[in-house]
């Protein structure tokens, strides 16, 4: 059964010309350059190191791999079809710590650090949970202005931290990539100049409604939330991520976090600036598949691993977000609708085809990176979910052998 999710409504957020041709800050999003650019963002923008620890969580290639098949638009398709049709650059399937499938394309390899785009919002959410557990944030009911008094006068003046986690801040920011004057278009313009000001731009957007009423996917929300965490914990987001998650979970390599301005003081791009290897995105997904604990180490509080991936208001439940979307929303994690054999699935999703799908029941994580020609592509999104269904079916068949 297809997941008719209408991601264009929900997000409202080819082969490269050459393996090293990442383009420029003016062209990095173009279809001609984006596949290479998404694998080489460190060449275009400054970034801060997210240090890995001394020992990686071991991942082993399973004795038997899987060969998923799926149906889409009345056709029977396979793995190679999906990789070509969906502009896939990396694909990883983990069953626990066993690698069932790992493929790279479009010039990528296991050492490539792929840009997260909005998959990184789920990372920022995790840092909020850790700051809460550390006592650096007193309560999610606290107003944003308690930690960022300079937001007064804009949409975030009366919003709570939970409102912002839920993409319900009340901001008038619009995530409409195809509209030249939209909030996200201007946001990308500020980012591409790399002269700073992303947070200031986000915090000054006026409100459209009182907070807590309407789901409105807005990257500005996460940019504000990132600054709130940075201010609350008193260190850069990259350092906090390294200390609290990246090293403890056993990442195999340093990640990077893009900055919105050069120099040591430049803040991280919280809305989607994480750069990491495919397997380390898989380890992050596995951390949540296992309730915040890996290799006997408690990393994310158990209650946060539950709270982050459930809807906190009726209008955030799957099928209630508006438009054609059947997704729901937690604390910056997308929630799939329950179907027989597909209960409790949740995802981190980024523009241009980036996904981490987590299936706790099966101890299963699927990571996909891609270079869609456009930021959102409803048909490619629908095909991605059809393929994910095919992966789950293949995993179930293998388990029944």
Residue, then its C-alpha position, 0 to 999 in steps of 0.5 A: x500500500x502506498x503512503x499517500x503523504x503529500x509531502x509538498x503540503x507538509x513541508x510547504x520544506x541526476x547525475x552531477x556535472x562532475x564529481x568535484x564540481x560543487x558549483x558556487x554559493x550561487x549555484x549549489x542548489x541547481x540540478x547541475x551541481x547539487x549532487x556534488x554540492x550536497x557531498x561537498x558543503x565543506x568546500x562552500x561553507x565554513x563548518x565546525x567539527x563535531x568530534x567522534x569518540x575513541x571507539x565506534x559502535x561496531x556495525x557488521x555486514x550481515x551474512x545475507x543482504x536483502x534485495x528489496x522490490x516495490x510497486x509504484x505506479x503499477x510497476x514492479x521495481x527493484x533496488x537499481x530502479x529506485x537508486x536511479x529514479x530517486x537520484x539516490x546518493x547513499x542508501x543504508x539499511x540497518x537491522x540492529x547493528x547488522x548492515x543489510x544493505x549499503x549502496x553509494x551513487x552519484x560519486x559518493x562513497x563510505x567516507x562522504x559526509x552528506x548534508x542533512x538538510x532538515x534531518x538535522x532538525x531532529x538532531x536539534x530536538x535531541x539537544x533540547x531534550x539533553x539540555x532539559x535533562x541537564x537542567x539548562x532548560x527548566x521546562x518546555x513550557x518556558x517562553x522562548x523569551x526567557x532564554x532569548x530576550x531579544x525575540x520580543x517584538x517578533x513571532x517568538x515573544x509569546x511562544x513557548x519552547x514546546x510551541x517551537x518544537x511542534x512547529x506551532x510558534x505562530x510565525x508568518x514564515x512560509x516554507x514555500x521553496x518555489x516562491x521567490x519572496x517566501x520566508x525560506x527563499x529569503x532564508x536561503x539567500x541570507x545563508x548563501x551569502x555566509x555573512x551571518x544573520x540567520x538567527x536575527x532574520x528568523x527571530x524578527x519574522x512577525x507573527x501570523x497567529x497566536x502560538x500553539x494553534x496551527x502547525x506551520x512547518x518553518x525552518x525559522x523555528x529551528x534556527x531560533x531553537x538552536x540559538x536557545x540551546x546554544x545560549x542555555x548550555x553555554x557552548x556551540x551546538x557542535x561541541x554539545x552534540x559531540x560531548x552528549x551524542x556523537x562520541x557517546x553513541x560511537x560515531x565512526x567519524x567526525x561530523x561537521x556542522x555548517x556555520x552561517x558566518x566564517x570565523x570562530x564565533x559563527x553560529x551553527x545553521x540549526x535548521x539543517x547544517x549537519x554533515x555526516x557519514x551515512x553510517x553515522x546517520x544510521x547510528x543516530x537512527x539506531x539510538x532512537x530505535x533503541x529508546x536512547x540507549x546504545x551498547x549498554x549506555x544511556x545517551x538520550x533520556x528514556x522519556x525524551x526518546x518517547x516524548x519526541x516521537x509522539x504528537x502532543x496536540x490533536x492537530x499534530x496527529x497523523x492525518x491532521x496536519x492539513x493539506x494532503x499530508x497523512x504524516x504527523x509531527x512530534x518534537x521535530x520528528x515526522x510520524x507515519x500513520x499506523x497501518x497493519x505491520x507498520x505501527x509506530x514508524x517515525x522519520x527525520x526528513x530533509x529537502x531534496x530527498x534526505x530520510x532517516x526512517x526508524x522502526x522500533x518494532x523491528x530494530x530497523x533503520x533506513x537512511x537515504x540521501x539523495x539529490x532531487x532536482x527540486x527541494x520537494x518532489x511529491x512523486x519522488x517522496x511517494x516512491x520513497x515510501x513505496x520503497x521503504x515498504x518494500x524494504x520492510x517486506x524484505x526484512x520480514x521475509x528474511x526474518x521468516x526464513 
